[in-house]
Amino acid sequence: MAYLLVVDDDGDFAGAVAMVLRDQGHEVDIENDAEKTIARVTARRPDAIILDVMFPENDTAGFEIARALRRKFGALPVLLLTAVNQQFPLGFSNQDIDPTWLPAAEFLEKPIDFKVLLAKVSAILAAPSAKPVADRGL
């Protein structure tokens, strides 16, 4: 299966997401500090990242991280998980995904339905650009 990184400041939520993904056979690590994400991905590149948008130090950190990941790693699949629409009535959705401004493979609002999360993770992992790192010879 795939190696996934969950980036979320809510440790309980990240743990629940990781548990559900591990139950599907994935290897999952958790990063709770947004500022450590790039270093973490540089140390070991995951096959996909499940990334929160809002962090205590910066309400848009996830968007910024997604853009930094795209610049540094190219088409690394990112699934944005967020409650940003509950906090700010901005209406972010999959229609806002853009290779430059919002470089994500998928967008999912919290609270999440774990069946939907699993379906979205499966879809981004099945995409040609998400071929597992080991299979790409990296």
C-alpha positions in Angstrom: 0.0 0.0 0.0 1.0 3.7 0.1 2.9 5.8 2.5 0.8 8.7 3.6 1.5 11.8 5.7 -1.3 13.4 7.7 -0.5 17.1 8.6 -3.0 18.5 11.2 -2.5 20.4 14.5 -5.4 18.5 16.1 -3.7 15.4 17.4 -6.9 13.5 18.1 -8.3 14.2 14.7 -5.0 13.3 13.0 -4.8 10.1 15.0 -8.3 9.1 13.9 -7.6 9.8 10.3 -4.3 7.8 10.6 -6.1 4.8 12.2 -8.7 4.7 9.4 -6.0 4.8 6.7 -3.9 2.2 8.5 -6.9 -0.1 8.7 -6.8 0.0 4.9 -3.2 -1.2 4.9 -1.5 2.2 4.4 1.6 3.2 6.3 0.8 6.6 7.9 2.8 9.2 9.8 1.5 12.3 11.5 3.0 15.8 11.6 1.3 18.3 13.9 3.5 21.2 13.2 2.8 23.0 9.9 6.3 24.6 9.9 8.0 21.1 9.9 6.0 19.8 6.9 8.5 20.6 4.1 11.4 19.1 6.1 9.4 16.0 6.9 8.5 15.5 3.2 12.1 16.1 2.2 13.3 13.5 4.6 10.8 10.9 3.3 8.5 11.7 0.5 5.0 10.3 1.0 2.8 9.0 -1.8 0.2 11.5 -0.8 -0.4 14.1 1.9 -3.6 14.7 3.9 -3.2 18.4 4.8 -5.3 20.6 7.1 -5.6 24.3 6.0 -5.9 26.2 9.3 -3.2 26.1 12.0 -3.1 28.1 15.2 -0.3 30.2 14.1 -1.7 30.8 10.6 -5.2 30.3 9.3 -4.0 29.8 5.7 -0.9 27.7 6.4 -2.2 24.7 4.6 -2.7 26.7 1.4 0.9 28.0 1.7 2.2 24.5 2.4 0.4 23.1 -0.6 2.0 25.8 -2.8 5.5 25.2 -1.3 5.1 21.4 -1.8 4.1 21.9 -5.5 7.1 24.2 -6.1 9.6 21.8 -4.4 8.1 18.3 -5.3 5.9 18.8 -8.4 2.8 16.8 -8.6 2.8 15.3 -5.1 -0.9 14.5 -4.4 -2.4 16.7 -1.6 -5.8 16.2 -0.1 -6.9 19.4 1.7 -9.0 18.6 4.8 -10.4 21.6 6.5 -13.0 23.5 8.4 -12.1 26.8 6.7 -15.7 27.1 5.3 -17.1 26.9 8.8 -14.7 29.5 10.1 -14.8 31.9 7.2 -17.8 31.8 4.7 -15.5 31.6 1.6 -17.0 28.6 0.0 -13.8 26.7 -0.9 -14.5 23.5 -2.9 -13.0 21.2 -5.5 -13.8 23.9 -8.1 -11.1 26.1 -6.5 -8.3 23.6 -7.1 -5.7 25.3 -9.3 -2.2 24.2 -10.1 -0.8 27.6 -8.9 -3.1 29.1 -6.4 -4.6 25.9 -4.8 -2.5 23.0 -5.9 -4.4 20.1 -4.4 -5.7 16.8 -5.8 -8.8 16.9 -3.7 -10.6 19.0 -1.1 -12.7 17.7 1.8 -14.5 19.6 4.4 -14.5 18.8 8.1 -16.3 17.2 9.8 -15.5 14.4 7.4 -17.2 11.1 6.5 -14.4 8.5 6.7 -15.9 6.6 3.7 -15.6 9.7 1.6 -12.1 10.2 2.9 -11.1 6.7 1.9 -12.7 7.1 -1.5 -10.8 10.3 -2.2 -7.5 8.9 -1.0 -8.0 5.9 -3.2 -8.7 8.1 -6.2 -5.7 10.3 -5.7 -3.4 7.3 -5.2 -4.9 5.7 -8.4 -4.1 8.8 -10.5 -1.0 8.4 -12.8 0.9 11.1 -11.0 0.5 9.3 -7.7 2.3 6.1 -8.6 4.0 5.0 -5.3 7.5 6.5 -4.9 9.1 3.0 -4.8 7.6 2.2 -8.2 8.9 5.4 -9.7 12.5 4.6 -8.8 12.9 7.6 -6.5 
